[in-house]
Amino acid sequence: MNMQRKLIAAAALSTLLAACATQGGGYYGSQPSQQPQPAGEQTGMSKTKKGALIGAAVGAVAGLLSGDDATERRQRALVGAGVGGLTGGAIGNYQDRQERALRERMAGTGVDVVRTGDNITLNMPGNITFAFNDASLQSQFYPVLDDVARTLTEYNQTVVEVAGHTDSVGSDAYNQELSVRRANSVAAYLQSHGVMQQRLITVGAGESRPVTSNDTEAGRAQNRRVEITLVPVRG
């Protein structure tokens, strides 16, 4: 990420945190007010709302969780290892074909295939990936990952970022560690099914990037997810 993008990210984050501080007088985790609160109200911005705002601010400018620099380094390493890089219009054509294959194989599985520019992201929600507070892959998830691994080996000119996410239940530190273990579980499965280890980047986001509210079990299941992003190797 270049300096301009870092400054934009910092400004966006500072603005949102300032907004959080003015709504009720404190952040989640600070000392509670001694003044009794009406039933159903909270002191300060809730953990869920704060996490959603921060996640939106960072995600809007950061893109990949691992960052552009880490991805570019991995791309250069793969080219050096003999994985051919893509150039020009071949990049879009290659990702078009891979996207088509993934949409066909993910149909009916509950996995969303999202195309952003030349990147493809697979959003795998918690109802098919992990049980609550667990980093072990659920058995019904194996066929889905088998198809993902098969596609990745057919289209091997991509860097594969595996990002783990959690709901908001538990401490920030615990959820961060859990999200890393979830990402590692998926990456290990893909590697055991033929995906080159050198292509894989694992990263955990903890509870910082919810896609919906954590106030319901259905929402928490959606936030308890893994995202696999495929970035073309550029020559």
N, C-alpha and C positions, 0 to 999 in steps of 0.2 A: 504494500500500500504506500503511495507516495505521500509527501508532506502535506500537500493540499487536502487529500482525502482524510488524513489524520486530523487536520485542523477542523474540517467539516464535522467529522465524527465527534470530536471533543465538544464543539459548540452545540451540536444537537443534544448530546448527552447532558451537558451542563444546563441547557434550557429546560429539559424534562425533569432533571433532578430538582431544579429550582421550583418548578411547578409542584412537584411532589411535596417539597418542604412547606409550601404555603397552604396546602390543603389539610388542615387539621393540626398543624404545628409539629409534625415529626415524622420520621420514617419508621417502618416496621423494624422492631428490634431495639428502638430507643426506650428510655424510661417512660412508662405510661403516666399520663396525667393523673393527678390525685383527685381531680374533680369528677364526680360521678357522671357517667355518660348515659343518655337515654337508651332504652332497650333497642337493640338492632343496629346501633351506631358504633363506629370504631374511632379511636384516636389516631389521627394521621392517615397517610396513604396505606392501604392494605398491601401485603406482600404480593398478592396476585396482580393487583393493578400496577404496582411499581415494577414488577418483573416484566409485564407486558409492554410498558412504556419503554423501559431500558432496552428490551429485546428488539423492539421496533426501531429504536434510534440506531443501535449498533448494526442491525441487519440491513438497514437501508443503505449504508455506505460500505460495509465490510464485505458483503458477498459471502464467499467461502469462509467458513470458520477458521481454517488454517491460514488464510491470508494469501494474497496474490504472490508474495515473494516465495513462500514455502512451495506453492504449486509450481512456480516457474523453475525453482531449483530442481524439483522432482522431474519436470519435463526435460530439462537439460541432461539430467542423469540418465533418463531412459533413452534419449537420443544417443548419448555416449555408449550405452549398453547395447545398441543395435536396434532399438525400437524406432522405426521410421517416423519422422515428424511429418505433419500435414501442413500444407500451405494454401493460401488463396481460397478459391472456391471449393477446393477439395475438402476443406474443414466442414463447411455447412452440409455438403453432400454426404460426408461420412456420418455426421451426427443425425442427419435426416433418416438414413437407413437404420442406424442404431435405435433411434427413437421409435421408428415403426416396429422394429422387432420387439422392443420392450413393451410397447402398448399392446401388441398382440399377446405376449406371454404373461403380462400382468392383468389382463382383462379378467374381471370377476374375482380377483384376489383381495381387493381392498387397498391395494397399493396405488397411489397416485403418481403419474408420470408427468413432470412439469418441465417444460423447455424454457430456458431463459437465455436468449442469445445463442451462443454455441454450446452452452452447458445444459446437461440433462440431470434432473434431480428426481430420485425415487423417494417418496415420502411413505414410510412404513409405520402405521400407527400401532399403539400398544396392544390392541385387541388381537393382533396376529404376531406380535414380536415377543414381548416380555410380560410376565405377570407383575403385579404390583411389588415393588421393592425387590426385584430379582434381575439378575444379569444373565440368566441361563435362557438360551433360545427355546421357545415353545416348539414342540414337535410338529405342530401344524404349519410352522413357518419354514420347515426344511424344503418342501417342494418349491416354495416361492424363491428361496435363496438358490436352489439348484438352477432354476431358470435364469436368475440374475447372473450366476456364475457362468452359465453356458453362454449367455450373451456377451459377457465381459471377455471371455476367452476368444470368442469369434471377432469381437471388435477390441483388439488389444492396444490400440493407439490412443489410450486415454489414461489420465491420472484419476484415481478413484479415492475420493474423500469420503470416509465413513464417520458421520457425526452422531453422537448419542445425545439424547435429551430426556429430561425427567419432568414429572409433575412437581407441584410446589410442596408436597407433604414431606416434612423433614427439614433438616438444616441445609443451608446453602452448601456448606463444605461436604456434607454427606452426599447430597444430590450431584455435586460436581464429580465426586469419585465414582458414584454409581453410573453416571453418564459415560465416563471413560471406559468402565468395564463393559458396558453394553456395546459401545463402538468396537472394542477389542474382540468381543464375542463374535460379532458379525464379520469383522475382518478376518479372524482366524478361520471361520467357516468358509469364506470365499477363497482364502489361500489354500485350504485343504481340498478345494474343488477346482484347482487349476489356475487361479488368478495369481500372477506374479506378485510376490511380496513387495518388490520395488515399486509397484504401481500404487500401493495402498498407503493412505495417510489416515490416521485415526485421531479424533479430537472429541472432547466432551464439552457440551454447553451447559450442563446442569439444568437448572430450572429457568435460565435467563432468557430463553426465547420461546415462550409459549405461543402456540398458534391459535389458542382460544382460551376462554376463562377456565381457571382451575376450580371454580365454585361447584361444579357437578362432577360426578364420576365419569360421565361420558366425556366431558371436557378434559379431565385428567388423563383418560385413556388416550385421547388424541395427542396430548402433550408428551406422553410417555412413548417416545417414538425414536426411530433411527432414520436418518436421511443419508442417502448415498448419492453423491454428486460426481458426475463424469465430465472431466475437462479434457478436451482434445490436446494431444501432444503436438506442439507446433514446431515445425522444422526451422 
